[in-house]
Amino acid sequence: METISVTAILKPKEQLADRLLVELQKVQEASKQEAGCLAYVLHQSIEDDTFVLHEKWQDMDALESHIASDHYQEYRNNIADLVSAREVFKLTVL
């Protein structure tokens, strides 16, 4: 089975970076406890309020289980009004 890497880039709406950070930290802690999570690292740009998540999952089943989890669904609902842009890249090593 092939590991799956995910890079998610989130830009908060103006003056909502602190609230977005709280939600990102909550989902990070819960996700790190999931079976199949090999890494879940949160970064913030030093140039603006952009957040970048780098995740690594054991395989596609682990990633799909993560996406279906209650804490991930709660996170997605909680950030809906906090982000101005969100890009997610699901990647595999060549």
PDB file with one MODEL, atoms N, CA, C and O in Angstrom:
MODEL        1
ATOM      1  N   MET A   1       0.833  -1.190   0.000  1.00  0.00           N
ATOM      2  CA  MET A   1       0.000   0.000   0.000  1.00  0.00           C
ATOM      3  C   MET A   1       0.870   1.244   0.000  1.00  0.00           C
ATOM      4  O   MET A   1       1.957   1.262   0.578  1.00  0.00           O
ATOM      5  N   GLU A   2       0.385   2.257  -0.642  1.00  0.00           N
ATOM      6  CA  GLU A   2       1.128   3.491  -0.816  1.00  0.00           C
ATOM      7  C   GLU A   2       0.697   4.551   0.188  1.00  0.00           C
ATOM      8  O   GLU A   2      -0.499   4.760   0.395  1.00  0.00           O
ATOM      9  N   THR A   3       1.660   5.219   0.811  1.00  0.00           N
ATOM     10  CA  THR A   3       1.300   6.312   1.710  1.00  0.00           C
ATOM     11  C   THR A   3       0.751   7.479   0.893  1.00  0.00           C
ATOM     12  O   THR A   3       1.102   7.672  -0.271  1.00  0.00           O
ATOM     13  N   ILE A   4      -0.110   8.237   1.533  1.00  0.00           N
ATOM     14  CA  ILE A   4      -0.733   9.411   0.909  1.00  0.00           C
ATOM     15  C   ILE A   4      -0.327  10.637   1.718  1.00  0.00           C
ATOM     16  O   ILE A   4      -0.471  10.666   2.940  1.00  0.00           O
ATOM     17  N   SER A   5       0.174  11.631   1.029  1.00  0.00           N
ATOM     18  CA  SER A   5       0.475  12.911   1.664  1.00  0.00           C
ATOM     19  C   SER A   5      -0.608  13.904   1.282  1.00  0.00           C
ATOM     20  O   SER A   5      -1.130  13.876   0.167  1.00  0.00           O
ATOM     21  N   VAL A   6      -0.934  14.773   2.213  1.00  0.00           N
ATOM     22  CA  VAL A   6      -1.922  15.815   1.962  1.00  0.00           C
ATOM     23  C   VAL A   6      -1.294  17.146   2.358  1.00  0.00           C
ATOM     24  O   VAL A   6      -0.703  17.282   3.430  1.00  0.00           O
ATOM     25  N   THR A   7      -1.435  18.114   1.476  1.00  0.00           N
ATOM     26  CA  THR A   7      -1.063  19.484   1.794  1.00  0.00           C
ATOM     27  C   THR A   7      -2.314  20.328   1.660  1.00  0.00           C
ATOM     28  O   THR A   7      -2.922  20.386   0.591  1.00  0.00           O
ATOM     29  N   ALA A   8      -2.694  20.977   2.733  1.00  0.00           N
ATOM     30  CA  ALA A   8      -3.876  21.836   2.740  1.00  0.00           C
ATOM     31  C   ALA A   8      -3.433  23.262   3.044  1.00  0.00           C
ATOM     32  O   ALA A   8      -2.698  23.506   4.001  1.00  0.00           O
ATOM     33  N   ILE A   9      -3.887  24.192   2.223  1.00  0.00           N
ATOM     34  CA  ILE A   9      -3.540  25.601   2.372  1.00  0.00           C
ATOM     35  C   ILE A   9      -4.819  26.373   2.671  1.00  0.00           C
ATOM     36  O   ILE A   9      -5.772  26.337   1.893  1.00  0.00           O
ATOM     37  N   LEU A  10      -4.832  27.066   3.798  1.00  0.00           N
ATOM     38  CA  LEU A  10      -6.029  27.783   4.224  1.00  0.00           C
ATOM     39  C   LEU A  10      -5.691  29.242   4.478  1.00  0.00           C
ATOM     40  O   LEU A  10      -4.758  29.556   5.217  1.00  0.00           O
ATOM     41  N   LYS A  11      -6.447  30.116   3.866  1.00  0.00           N
ATOM     42  CA  LYS A  11      -6.296  31.553   4.077  1.00  0.00           C
ATOM     43  C   LYS A  11      -7.500  32.041   4.874  1.00  0.00           C
ATOM     44  O   LYS A  11      -8.636  31.932   4.412  1.00  0.00           O
ATOM     45  N   PRO A  12      -7.258  32.579   6.066  1.00  0.00           N
ATOM     46  CA  PRO A  12      -8.379  33.053   6.878  1.00  0.00           C
ATOM     47  C   PRO A  12      -8.941  34.361   6.350  1.00  0.00           C
ATOM     48  O   PRO A  12      -8.245  35.158   5.722  1.00  0.00           O
ATOM     49  N   LYS A  13     -10.216  34.552   6.624  1.00  0.00           N
ATOM     50  CA  LYS A  13     -10.810  35.864   6.351  1.00  0.00           C
ATOM     51  C   LYS A  13     -10.149  36.878   7.275  1.00  0.00           C
ATOM     52  O   LYS A  13      -9.590  36.522   8.312  1.00  0.00           O
ATOM     53  N   GLU A  14     -10.222  38.138   6.885  1.00  0.00           N
ATOM     54  CA  GLU A  14      -9.578  39.207   7.643  1.00  0.00           C
ATOM     55  C   GLU A  14     -10.010  39.174   9.111  1.00  0.00           C
ATOM     56  O   GLU A  14     -11.198  39.091   9.423  1.00  0.00           O
ATOM     57  N   GLN A  15      -9.038  39.240   9.986  1.00  0.00           N
ATOM     58  CA  GLN A  15      -9.203  39.278  11.429  1.00  0.00           C
ATOM     59  C   GLN A  15      -9.771  37.995  12.034  1.00  0.00           C
ATOM     60  O   GLN A  15     -10.252  38.007  13.167  1.00  0.00           O
ATOM     61  N   LEU A  16      -9.718  36.883  11.285  1.00  0.00           N
ATOM     62  CA  LEU A  16     -10.226  35.618  11.812  1.00  0.00           C
ATOM     63  C   LEU A  16      -9.133  34.561  11.950  1.00  0.00           C
ATOM     64  O   LEU A  16      -9.432  33.392  12.197  1.00  0.00           O
ATOM     65  N   ALA A  17      -7.876  34.957  11.795  1.00  0.00           N
ATOM     66  CA  ALA A  17      -6.768  34.002  11.869  1.00  0.00           C
ATOM     67  C   ALA A  17      -6.702  33.308  13.229  1.00  0.00           C
ATOM     68  O   ALA A  17      -6.445  32.106  13.292  1.00  0.00           O
ATOM     69  N   ASP A  18      -6.929  34.039  14.304  1.00  0.00           N
ATOM     70  CA  ASP A  18      -6.860  33.445  15.641  1.00  0.00           C
ATOM     71  C   ASP A  18      -7.927  32.369  15.827  1.00  0.00           C
ATOM     72  O   ASP A  18      -7.657  31.310  16.394  1.00  0.00           O
ATOM     73  N   ARG A  19      -9.118  32.640  15.356  1.00  0.00           N
ATOM     74  CA  ARG A  19     -10.206  31.651  15.479  1.00  0.00           C
ATOM     75  C   ARG A  19      -9.932  30.433  14.609  1.00  0.00           C
ATOM     76  O   ARG A  19     -10.201  29.303  15.017  1.00  0.00           O
ATOM     77  N   LEU A  20      -9.394  30.658  13.408  1.00  0.00           N
ATOM     78  CA  LEU A  20      -9.053  29.534  12.536  1.00  0.00           C
ATOM     79  C   LEU A  20      -7.950  28.693  13.166  1.00  0.00           C
ATOM     80  O   LEU A  20      -7.998  27.464  13.113  1.00  0.00           O
ATOM     81  N   LEU A  21      -6.964  29.342  13.758  1.00  0.00           N
ATOM     82  CA  LEU A  21      -5.880  28.617  14.409  1.00  0.00           C
ATOM     83  C   LEU A  21      -6.407  27.684  15.497  1.00  0.00           C
ATOM     84  O   LEU A  21      -5.945  26.548  15.605  1.00  0.00           O
ATOM     85  N   VAL A  22      -7.346  28.133  16.288  1.00  0.00           N
ATOM     86  CA  VAL A  22      -7.925  27.292  17.337  1.00  0.00           C
ATOM     87  C   VAL A  22      -8.542  26.036  16.732  1.00  0.00           C
ATOM     88  O   VAL A  22      -8.334  24.934  17.238  1.00  0.00           O
ATOM     89  N   GLU A  23      -9.296  26.199  15.655  1.00  0.00           N
ATOM     90  CA  GLU A  23      -9.930  25.041  15.006  1.00  0.00           C
ATOM     91  C   GLU A  23      -8.894  24.108  14.398  1.00  0.00           C
ATOM     92  O   GLU A  23      -9.041  22.888  14.473  1.00  0.00           O
ATOM     93  N   LEU A  24      -7.858  24.662  13.802  1.00  0.00           N
ATOM     94  CA  LEU A  24      -6.802  23.843  13.210  1.00  0.00           C
ATOM     95  C   LEU A  24      -6.058  23.054  14.282  1.00  0.00           C
ATOM     96  O   LEU A  24      -5.707  21.894  14.064  1.00  0.00           O
ATOM     97  N   GLN A  25      -5.818  23.658  15.414  1.00  0.00           N
ATOM     98  CA  GLN A  25      -5.132  22.956  16.501  1.00  0.00           C
ATOM     99  C   GLN A  25      -5.994  21.831  17.065  1.00  0.00           C
ATOM    100  O   GLN A  25      -5.479  20.769  17.416  1.00  0.00           O
ATOM    101  N   LYS A  26      -7.302  22.060  17.154  1.00  0.00           N
ATOM    102  CA  LYS A  26      -8.204  21.007  17.648  1.00  0.00           C
ATOM    103  C   LYS A  26      -8.192  19.804  16.708  1.00  0.00           C
ATOM    104  O   LYS A  26      -8.063  18.665  17.155  1.00  0.00           O
ATOM    105  N   VAL A  27      -8.328  20.058  15.403  1.00  0.00           N
ATOM    106  CA  VAL A  27      -8.368  18.940  14.458  1.00  0.00           C
ATOM    107  C   VAL A  27      -7.002  18.261  14.372  1.00  0.00           C
ATOM    108  O   VAL A  27      -6.925  17.054  14.142  1.00  0.00           O
ATOM    109  N   GLN A  28      -5.935  19.019  14.553  1.00  0.00           N
ATOM    110  CA  GLN A  28      -4.593  18.442  14.528  1.00  0.00           C
ATOM    111  C   GLN A  28      -4.435  17.428  15.667  1.00  0.00           C
ATOM    112  O   GLN A  28      -3.977  16.307  15.445  1.00  0.00           O
ATOM    113  N   GLU A  29      -4.809  17.819  16.864  1.00  0.00           N
ATOM    114  CA  GLU A  29      -4.648  16.922  18.010  1.00  0.00           C
ATOM    115  C   GLU A  29      -5.475  15.652  17.851  1.00  0.00           C
ATOM    116  O   GLU A  29      -4.986  14.556  18.123  1.00  0.00           O
ATOM    117  N   ALA A  30      -6.713  15.789  17.417  1.00  0.00           N
ATOM    118  CA  ALA A  30      -7.572  14.609  17.233  1.00  0.00           C
ATOM    119  C   ALA A  30      -7.058  13.728  16.100  1.00  0.00           C
ATOM    120  O   ALA A  30      -7.082  12.502  16.209  1.00  0.00           O
ATOM    121  N   SER A  31      -6.603  14.330  15.038  1.00  0.00           N
ATOM    122  CA  SER A  31      -6.153  13.567  13.871  1.00  0.00           C
ATOM    123  C   SER A  31      -4.885  12.783  14.164  1.00  0.00           C
ATOM    124  O   SER A  31      -4.718  11.671  13.663  1.00  0.00           O
ATOM    125  N   LYS A  32      -3.991  13.341  14.964  1.00  0.00           N
ATOM    126  CA  LYS A  32      -2.753  12.654  15.299  1.00  0.00           C
ATOM    127  C   LYS A  32      -3.004  11.351  16.059  1.00  0.00           C
ATOM    128  O   LYS A  32      -2.141  10.475  16.091  1.00  0.00           O
ATOM    129  N   GLN A  33      -4.173  11.223  16.664  1.00  0.00           N
ATOM    130  CA  GLN A  33      -4.522  10.021  17.424  1.00  0.00           C
ATOM    131  C   GLN A  33      -5.134   8.929  16.553  1.00  0.00           C
ATOM    132  O   GLN A  33      -5.314   7.800  17.010  1.00  0.00           O
ATOM    133  N   GLU A  34      -5.455   9.256  15.305  1.00  0.00           N
ATOM    134  CA  GLU A  34      -6.118   8.297  14.422  1.00  0.00           C
ATOM    135  C   GLU A  34      -5.176   7.189  13.961  1.00  0.00           C
ATOM    136  O   GLU A  34      -3.986   7.409  13.737  1.00  0.00           O
ATOM    137  N   ALA A  35      -5.745   5.990  13.828  1.00  0.00           N
ATOM    138  CA  ALA A  35      -4.993   4.893  13.216  1.00  0.00           C
ATOM    139  C   ALA A  35      -4.673   5.281  11.780  1.00  0.00           C
ATOM    140  O   ALA A  35      -5.537   5.777  11.058  1.00  0.00           O
ATOM    141  N   GLY A  36      -3.448   5.059  11.374  1.00  0.00           N
ATOM    142  CA  GLY A  36      -3.066   5.358  10.000  1.00  0.00           C
ATOM    143  C   GLY A  36      -2.505   6.748   9.791  1.00  0.00           C
ATOM    144  O   GLY A  36      -2.046   7.064   8.693  1.00  0.00           O
ATOM    145  N   CYS A  37      -2.527   7.598  10.825  1.00  0.00           N
ATOM    146  CA  CYS A  37      -1.936   8.936  10.709  1.00  0.00           C
ATOM    147  C   CYS A  37      -0.449   8.825  11.034  1.00  0.00           C
ATOM    148  O   CYS A  37      -0.070   8.489  12.156  1.00  0.00           O
ATOM    149  N   LEU A  38       0.379   9.109  10.047  1.00  0.00           N
ATOM    150  CA  LEU A  38       1.827   9.041  10.218  1.00  0.00           C
ATOM    151  C   LEU A  38       2.423  10.390  10.585  1.00  0.00           C
ATOM    152  O   LEU A  38       3.462  10.457  11.241  1.00  0.00           O
ATOM    153  N   ALA A  39       1.762  11.472  10.159  1.00  0.00           N
ATOM    154  CA  ALA A  39       2.209  12.826  10.489  1.00  0.00           C
ATOM    155  C   ALA A  39       1.065  13.795  10.236  1.00  0.00           C
ATOM    156  O   ALA A  39       0.253  13.592   9.333  1.00  0.00           O
ATOM    157  N   TYR A  40       1.009  14.851  11.042  1.00  0.00           N
ATOM    158  CA  TYR A  40      -0.027  15.884  10.889  1.00  0.00           C
ATOM    159  C   TYR A  40       0.571  17.157  11.475  1.00  0.00           C
ATOM    160  O   TYR A  40       0.487  17.395  12.679  1.00  0.00           O
ATOM    161  N   VAL A  41       1.173  17.970  10.616  1.00  0.00           N
ATOM    162  CA  VAL A  41       1.971  19.104  11.063  1.00  0.00           C
ATOM    163  C   VAL A  41       1.372  20.403  10.532  1.00  0.00           C
ATOM    164  O   VAL A  41       1.129  20.548   9.334  1.00  0.00           O
ATOM    165  N   LEU A  42       1.141  21.339  11.443  1.00  0.00           N
ATOM    166  CA  LEU A  42       0.556  22.632  11.108  1.00  0.00           C
ATOM    167  C   LEU A  42       1.648  23.688  11.030  1.00  0.00           C
ATOM    168  O   LEU A  42       2.518  23.769  11.898  1.00  0.00           O
ATOM    169  N   HIS A  43       1.587  24.497   9.975  1.00  0.00           N
ATOM    170  CA  HIS A  43       2.530  25.600   9.785  1.00  0.00           C
ATOM    171  C   HIS A  43       1.741  26.885   9.566  1.00  0.00           C
ATOM    172  O   HIS A  43       0.578  26.853   9.163  1.00  0.00           O
ATOM    173  N   GLN A  44       2.392  28.021   9.837  1.00  0.00           N
ATOM    174  CA  GLN A  44       1.826  29.322   9.483  1.00  0.00           C
ATOM    175  C   GLN A  44       2.889  30.112   8.732  1.00  0.00           C
ATOM    176  O   GLN A  44       4.059  30.125   9.115  1.00  0.00           O
ATOM    177  N   SER A  45       2.472  30.760   7.672  1.00  0.00           N
ATOM    178  CA  SER A  45       3.373  31.580   6.877  1.00  0.00           C
ATOM    179  C   SER A  45       3.971  32.688   7.733  1.00  0.00           C
ATOM    180  O   SER A  45       3.301  33.239   8.606  1.00  0.00           O
ATOM    181  N   ILE A  46       5.226  33.009   7.479  1.00  0.00           N
ATOM    182  CA  ILE A  46       5.853  34.141   8.165  1.00  0.00           C
ATOM    183  C   ILE A  46       5.574  35.447   7.419  1.00  0.00           C
ATOM    184  O   ILE A  46       5.974  36.522   7.866  1.00  0.00           O
ATOM    185  N   GLU A  47       4.883  35.344   6.278  1.00  0.00           N
ATOM    186  CA  GLU A  47       4.589  36.523   5.466  1.00  0.00           C
ATOM    187  C   GLU A  47       3.156  37.028   5.622  1.00  0.00           C
ATOM    188  O   GLU A  47       2.880  38.207   5.401  1.00  0.00           O
ATOM    189  N   ASP A  48       2.249  36.132   6.003  1.00  0.00           N
ATOM    190  CA  ASP A  48       0.845  36.524   6.191  1.00  0.00           C
ATOM    191  C   ASP A  48       0.185  35.502   7.115  1.00  0.00           C
ATOM    192  O   ASP A  48       0.875  34.734   7.784  1.00  0.00           O
ATOM    193  N   ASP A  49      -1.126  35.490   7.153  1.00  0.00           N
ATOM    194  CA  ASP A  49      -1.853  34.596   8.060  1.00  0.00           C
ATOM    195  C   ASP A  49      -2.176  33.232   7.460  1.00  0.00           C
ATOM    196  O   ASP A  49      -2.958  32.482   8.044  1.00  0.00           O
ATOM    197  N   THR A  50      -1.598  32.891   6.316  1.00  0.00           N
ATOM    198  CA  THR A  50      -1.877  31.617   5.664  1.00  0.00           C
ATOM    199  C   THR A  50      -1.393  30.457   6.531  1.00  0.00           C
ATOM    200  O   THR A  50      -0.288  30.487   7.072  1.00  0.00           O
ATOM    201  N   PHE A  51      -2.242  29.432   6.651  1.00  0.00           N
ATOM    202  CA  PHE A  51      -1.894  28.202   7.360  1.00  0.00           C
ATOM    203  C   PHE A  51      -1.701  27.088   6.344  1.00  0.00           C
ATOM    204  O   PHE A  51      -2.399  27.024   5.332  1.00  0.00           O
ATOM    205  N   VAL A  52      -0.741  26.207   6.630  1.00  0.00           N
ATOM    206  CA  VAL A  52      -0.477  25.068   5.761  1.00  0.00           C
ATOM    207  C   VAL A  52      -0.381  23.821   6.636  1.00  0.00           C
ATOM    208  O   VAL A  52       0.389  23.770   7.596  1.00  0.00           O
ATOM    209  N   LEU A  53      -1.175  22.830   6.282  1.00  0.00           N
ATOM    210  CA  LEU A  53      -1.125  21.530   6.953  1.00  0.00           C
ATOM    211  C   LEU A  53      -0.395  20.548   6.050  1.00  0.00           C
ATOM    212  O   LEU A  53      -0.679  20.454   4.856  1.00  0.00           O
ATOM    213  N   HIS A  54       0.552  19.816   6.639  1.00  0.00           N
ATOM    214  CA  HIS A  54       1.217  18.720   5.936  1.00  0.00           C
ATOM    215  C   HIS A  54       0.837  17.452   6.687  1.00  0.00           C
ATOM    216  O   HIS A  54       1.156  17.284   7.864  1.00  0.00           O
ATOM    217  N   GLU A  55       0.153  16.570   5.980  1.00  0.00           N
ATOM    218  CA  GLU A  55      -0.311  15.329   6.587  1.00  0.00           C
ATOM    219  C   GLU A  55       0.287  14.150   5.834  1.00  0.00           C
ATOM    220  O   GLU A  55       0.593  14.250   4.646  1.00  0.00           O
ATOM    221  N   LYS A  56       0.452  13.034   6.535  1.00  0.00           N
ATOM    222  CA  LYS A  56       0.881  11.800   5.887  1.00  0.00           C
ATOM    223  C   LYS A  56       0.045  10.667   6.459  1.00  0.00           C
ATOM    224  O   LYS A  56      -0.046  10.486   7.674  1.00  0.00           O
ATOM    225  N   TRP A  57      -0.558   9.917   5.561  1.00  0.00           N
ATOM    226  CA  TRP A  57      -1.461   8.834   5.939  1.00  0.00           C
ATOM    227  C   TRP A  57      -0.920   7.511   5.425  1.00  0.00           C
ATOM    228  O   TRP A  57      -0.296   7.446   4.366  1.00  0.00           O
ATOM    229  N   GLN A  58      -1.167   6.470   6.182  1.00  0.00           N
ATOM    230  CA  GLN A  58      -0.663   5.136   5.859  1.00  0.00           C
ATOM    231  C   GLN A  58      -1.114   4.681   4.479  1.00  0.00           C
ATOM    232  O   GLN A  58      -0.339   4.077   3.738  1.00  0.00           O
ATOM    233  N   ASP A  59      -2.363   4.970   4.132  1.00  0.00           N
ATOM    234  CA  ASP A  59      -2.898   4.576   2.832  1.00  0.00           C
ATOM    235  C   ASP A  59      -4.201   5.338   2.590  1.00  0.00           C
ATOM    236  O   ASP A  59      -4.629   6.120   3.439  1.00  0.00           O
ATOM    237  N   MET A  60      -4.818   5.117   1.457  1.00  0.00           N
ATOM    238  CA  MET A  60      -6.050   5.828   1.107  1.00  0.00           C
ATOM    239  C   MET A  60      -7.183   5.488   2.072  1.00  0.00           C
ATOM    240  O   MET A  60      -8.011   6.347   2.374  1.00  0.00           O
ATOM    241  N   ASP A  61      -7.232   4.258   2.555  1.00  0.00           N
ATOM    242  CA  ASP A  61      -8.270   3.893   3.523  1.00  0.00           C
ATOM    243  C   ASP A  61      -8.159   4.730   4.798  1.00  0.00           C
ATOM    244  O   ASP A  61      -9.169   5.168   5.348  1.00  0.00           O
ATOM    245  N   ALA A  62      -6.944   4.946   5.258  1.00  0.00           N
ATOM    246  CA  ALA A  62      -6.737   5.763   6.466  1.00  0.00           C
ATOM    247  C   ALA A  62      -7.178   7.207   6.217  1.00  0.00           C
ATOM    248  O   ALA A  62      -7.803   7.826   7.078  1.00  0.00           O
ATOM    249  N   LEU A  63      -6.855   7.732   5.049  1.00  0.00           N
ATOM    250  CA  LEU A  63      -7.269   9.099   4.712  1.00  0.00           C
ATOM    251  C   LEU A  63      -8.789   9.200   4.622  1.00  0.00           C
ATOM    252  O   LEU A  63      -9.383  10.146   5.139  1.00  0.00           O
ATOM    253  N   GLU A  64      -9.408   8.242   3.977  1.00  0.00           N
ATOM    254  CA  GLU A  64     -10.870   8.272   3.850  1.00  0.00           C
ATOM    255  C   GLU A  64     -11.537   8.149   5.220  1.00  0.00           C
ATOM    256  O   GLU A  64     -12.560   8.786   5.470  1.00  0.00           O
ATOM    257  N   SER A  65     -10.972   7.344   6.094  1.00  0.00           N
ATOM    258  CA  SER A  65     -11.508   7.222   7.455  1.00  0.00           C
ATOM    259  C   SER A  65     -11.381   8.553   8.193  1.00  0.00           C
ATOM    260  O   SER A  65     -12.287   8.957   8.923  1.00  0.00           O
ATOM    261  N   HIS A  66     -10.256   9.224   7.997  1.00  0.00           N
ATOM    262  CA  HIS A  66     -10.043  10.552   8.598  1.00  0.00           C
ATOM    263  C   HIS A  66     -11.109  11.535   8.119  1.00  0.00           C
ATOM    264  O   HIS A  66     -11.716  12.240   8.925  1.00  0.00           O
ATOM    265  N   ILE A  67     -11.331  11.580   6.821  1.00  0.00           N
ATOM    266  CA  ILE A  67     -12.296  12.514   6.245  1.00  0.00           C
ATOM    267  C   ILE A  67     -13.715  12.233   6.756  1.00  0.00           C
ATOM    268  O   ILE A  67     -14.524  13.151   6.895  1.00  0.00           O
ATOM    269  N   ALA A  68     -14.004  10.977   7.030  1.00  0.00           N
ATOM    270  CA  ALA A  68     -15.337  10.596   7.518  1.00  0.00           C
ATOM    271  C   ALA A  68     -15.487  10.752   9.030  1.00  0.00           C
ATOM    272  O   ALA A  68     -16.595  10.631   9.553  1.00  0.00           O
ATOM    273  N   SER A  69     -14.389  11.018   9.740  1.00  0.00           N
ATOM    274  CA  SER A  69     -14.440  11.075  11.206  1.00  0.00           C
ATOM    275  C   SER A  69     -15.289  12.249  11.689  1.00  0.00           C
ATOM    276  O   SER A  69     -15.430  13.265  11.008  1.00  0.00           O
ATOM    277  N   ASP A  70     -15.846  12.077  12.879  1.00  0.00           N
ATOM    278  CA  ASP A  70     -16.673  13.133  13.472  1.00  0.00           C
ATOM    279  C   ASP A  70     -15.875  14.412  13.699  1.00  0.00           C
ATOM    280  O   ASP A  70     -16.371  15.507  13.430  1.00  0.00           O
ATOM    281  N   HIS A  71     -14.640  14.284  14.194  1.00  0.00           N
ATOM    282  CA  HIS A  71     -13.868  15.497  14.485  1.00  0.00           C
ATOM    283  C   HIS A  71     -13.506  16.251  13.203  1.00  0.00           C
ATOM    284  O   HIS A  71     -13.446  17.481  13.207  1.00  0.00           O
ATOM    285  N   TYR A  72     -13.267  15.532  12.116  1.00  0.00           N
ATOM    286  CA  TYR A  72     -12.966  16.220  10.858  1.00  0.00           C
ATOM    287  C   TYR A  72     -14.212  16.921  10.319  1.00  0.00           C
ATOM    288  O   TYR A  72     -14.129  18.052   9.839  1.00  0.00           O
ATOM    289  N   GLN A  73     -15.355  16.262  10.394  1.00  0.00           N
ATOM    290  CA  GLN A  73     -16.597  16.876   9.926  1.00  0.00           C
ATOM    291  C   GLN A  73     -16.945  18.107  10.766  1.00  0.00           C
ATOM    292  O   GLN A  73     -17.410  19.113  10.230  1.00  0.00           O
ATOM    293  N   GLU A  74     -16.722  18.031  12.071  1.00  0.00           N
ATOM    294  CA  GLU A  74     -16.951  19.183  12.951  1.00  0.00           C
ATOM    295  C   GLU A  74     -16.021  20.335  12.570  1.00  0.00           C
ATOM    296  O   GLU A  74     -16.443  21.489  12.492  1.00  0.00           O
ATOM    297  N   TYR A  75     -14.757  20.006  12.337  1.00  0.00           N
ATOM    298  CA  TYR A  75     -13.765  21.008  11.917  1.00  0.00           C
ATOM    299  C   TYR A  75     -14.207  21.702  10.632  1.00  0.00           C
ATOM    300  O   TYR A  75     -14.155  22.929  10.543  1.00  0.00           O
ATOM    301  N   ARG A  76     -14.639  20.930   9.639  1.00  0.00           N
ATOM    302  CA  ARG A  76     -15.066  21.527   8.365  1.00  0.00           C
ATOM    303  C   ARG A  76     -16.252  22.468   8.568  1.00  0.00           C
ATOM    304  O   ARG A  76     -16.305  23.539   7.963  1.00  0.00           O
ATOM    305  N   ASN A  77     -17.192  22.077   9.409  1.00  0.00           N
ATOM    306  CA  ASN A  77     -18.334  22.942   9.708  1.00  0.00           C
ATOM    307  C   ASN A  77     -17.884  24.207  10.441  1.00  0.00           C
ATOM    308  O   ASN A  77     -18.369  25.302  10.155  1.00  0.00           O
ATOM    309  N   ASN A  78     -16.959  24.051  11.380  1.00  0.00           N
ATOM    310  CA  ASN A  78     -16.514  25.182  12.193  1.00  0.00           C
ATOM    311  C   ASN A  78     -15.700  26.207  11.413  1.00  0.00           C
ATOM    312  O   ASN A  78     -15.691  27.385  11.771  1.00  0.00           O
ATOM    313  N   ILE A  79     -15.017  25.780  10.353  1.00  0.00           N
ATOM    314  CA  ILE A  79     -14.179  26.728   9.605  1.00  0.00           C
ATOM    315  C   ILE A  79     -14.890  27.344   8.405  1.00  0.00           C
ATOM    316  O   ILE A  79     -14.335  28.228   7.751  1.00  0.00           O
ATOM    317  N   ALA A  80     -16.093  26.902   8.106  1.00  0.00           N
ATOM    318  CA  ALA A  80     -16.784  27.347   6.888  1.00  0.00           C
ATOM    319  C   ALA A  80     -16.834  28.861   6.757  1.00  0.00           C
ATOM    320  O   ALA A  80     -16.663  29.388   5.658  1.00  0.00           O
ATOM    321  N   ASP A  81     -17.061  29.559   7.839  1.00  0.00           N
ATOM    322  CA  ASP A  81     -17.170  31.017   7.790  1.00  0.00           C
ATOM    323  C   ASP A  81     -15.863  31.728   8.161  1.00  0.00           C
ATOM    324  O   ASP A  81     -15.830  32.955   8.264  1.00  0.00           O
ATOM    325  N   LEU A  82     -14.798  30.964   8.360  1.00  0.00           N
ATOM    326  CA  LEU A  82     -13.526  31.549   8.784  1.00  0.00           C
ATOM    327  C   LEU A  82     -12.506  31.679   7.658  1.00  0.00           C
ATOM    328  O   LEU A  82     -11.562  32.463   7.763  1.00  0.00           O
ATOM    329  N   VAL A  83     -12.689  30.913   6.578  1.00  0.00           N
ATOM    330  CA  VAL A  83     -11.677  30.890   5.515  1.00  0.00           C
ATOM    331  C   VAL A  83     -12.151  31.611   4.261  1.00  0.00           C
ATOM    332  O   VAL A  83     -13.317  31.537   3.874  1.00  0.00           O
ATOM    333  N   SER A  84     -11.205  32.310   3.640  1.00  0.00           N
ATOM    334  CA  SER A  84     -11.497  32.961   2.359  1.00  0.00           C
ATOM    335  C   SER A  84     -11.079  32.070   1.198  1.00  0.00           C
ATOM    336  O   SER A  84     -11.603  32.201   0.092  1.00  0.00           O
ATOM    337  N   ALA A  85     -10.132  31.159   1.446  1.00  0.00           N
ATOM    338  CA  ALA A  85      -9.679  30.238   0.400  1.00  0.00           C
ATOM    339  C   ALA A  85      -9.128  28.982   1.060  1.00  0.00           C
ATOM    340  O   ALA A  85      -8.503  29.039   2.120  1.00  0.00           O
ATOM    341  N   ARG A  86      -9.372  27.846   0.410  1.00  0.00           N
ATOM    342  CA  ARG A  86      -8.888  26.558   0.909  1.00  0.00           C
ATOM    343  C   ARG A  86      -8.521  25.700  -0.291  1.00  0.00           C
ATOM    344  O   ARG A  86      -9.343  25.471  -1.179  1.00  0.00           O
ATOM    345  N   GLU A  87      -7.285  25.228  -0.312  1.00  0.00           N
ATOM    346  CA  GLU A  87      -6.825  24.316  -1.362  1.00  0.00           C
ATOM    347  C   GLU A  87      -6.285  23.070  -0.691  1.00  0.00           C
ATOM    348  O   GLU A  87      -5.573  23.154   0.310  1.00  0.00           O
ATOM    349  N   VAL A  88      -6.622  21.914  -1.242  1.00  0.00           N
ATOM    350  CA  VAL A  88      -6.143  20.651  -0.691  1.00  0.00           C
ATOM    351  C   VAL A  88      -5.542  19.831  -1.826  1.00  0.00           C
ATOM    352  O   VAL A  88      -6.156  19.647  -2.877  1.00  0.00           O
ATOM    353  N   PHE A  89      -4.339  19.349  -1.590  1.00  0.00           N
ATOM    354  CA  PHE A  89      -3.644  18.521  -2.571  1.00  0.00           C
ATOM    355  C   PHE A  89      -3.389  17.149  -1.941  1.00  0.00           C
ATOM    356  O   PHE A  89      -2.732  17.046  -0.905  1.00  0.00           O
ATOM    357  N   LYS A  90      -3.910  16.105  -2.572  1.00  0.00           N
ATOM    358  CA  LYS A  90      -3.647  14.721  -2.136  1.00  0.00           C
ATOM    359  C   LYS A  90      -2.553  14.192  -3.053  1.00  0.00           C
ATOM    360  O   LYS A  90      -2.703  14.186  -4.275  1.00  0.00           O
ATOM    361  N   LEU A  91      -1.441  13.742  -2.447  1.00  0.00           N
ATOM    362  CA  LEU A  91      -0.243  13.453  -3.200  1.00  0.00           C
ATOM    363  C   LEU A  91       0.315  12.085  -2.905  1.00  0.00           C
ATOM    364  O   LEU A  91       0.103  11.526  -1.828  1.00  0.00           O
ATOM    365  N   THR A  92       1.029  11.553  -3.871  1.00  0.00           N
ATOM    366  CA  THR A  92       1.783  10.323  -3.682  1.00  0.00           C
ATOM    367  C   THR A  92       3.205  10.561  -4.208  1.00  0.00           C
ATOM    368  O   THR A  92       3.421  11.379  -5.102  1.00  0.00           O
ATOM    369  N   VAL A  93       4.136   9.853  -3.653  1.00  0.00           N
ATOM    370  CA  VAL A  93       5.529  10.003  -4.054  1.00  0.00           C
ATOM    371  C   VAL A  93       5.748   9.298  -5.384  1.00  0.00           C
ATOM    372  O   VAL A  93       5.249   8.194  -5.604  1.00  0.00           O
ATOM    373  N   LEU A  94       6.491   9.938  -6.256  1.00  0.00           N
ATOM    374  CA  LEU A  94       6.826   9.335  -7.560  1.00  0.00           C
ATOM    375  C   LEU A  94       8.154   8.600  -7.472  1.00  0.00           C
ATOM    376  O   LEU A  94       8.610   8.027  -8.462  1.00  0.00           O
TER     377      LEU A  94
ENDMDL
END
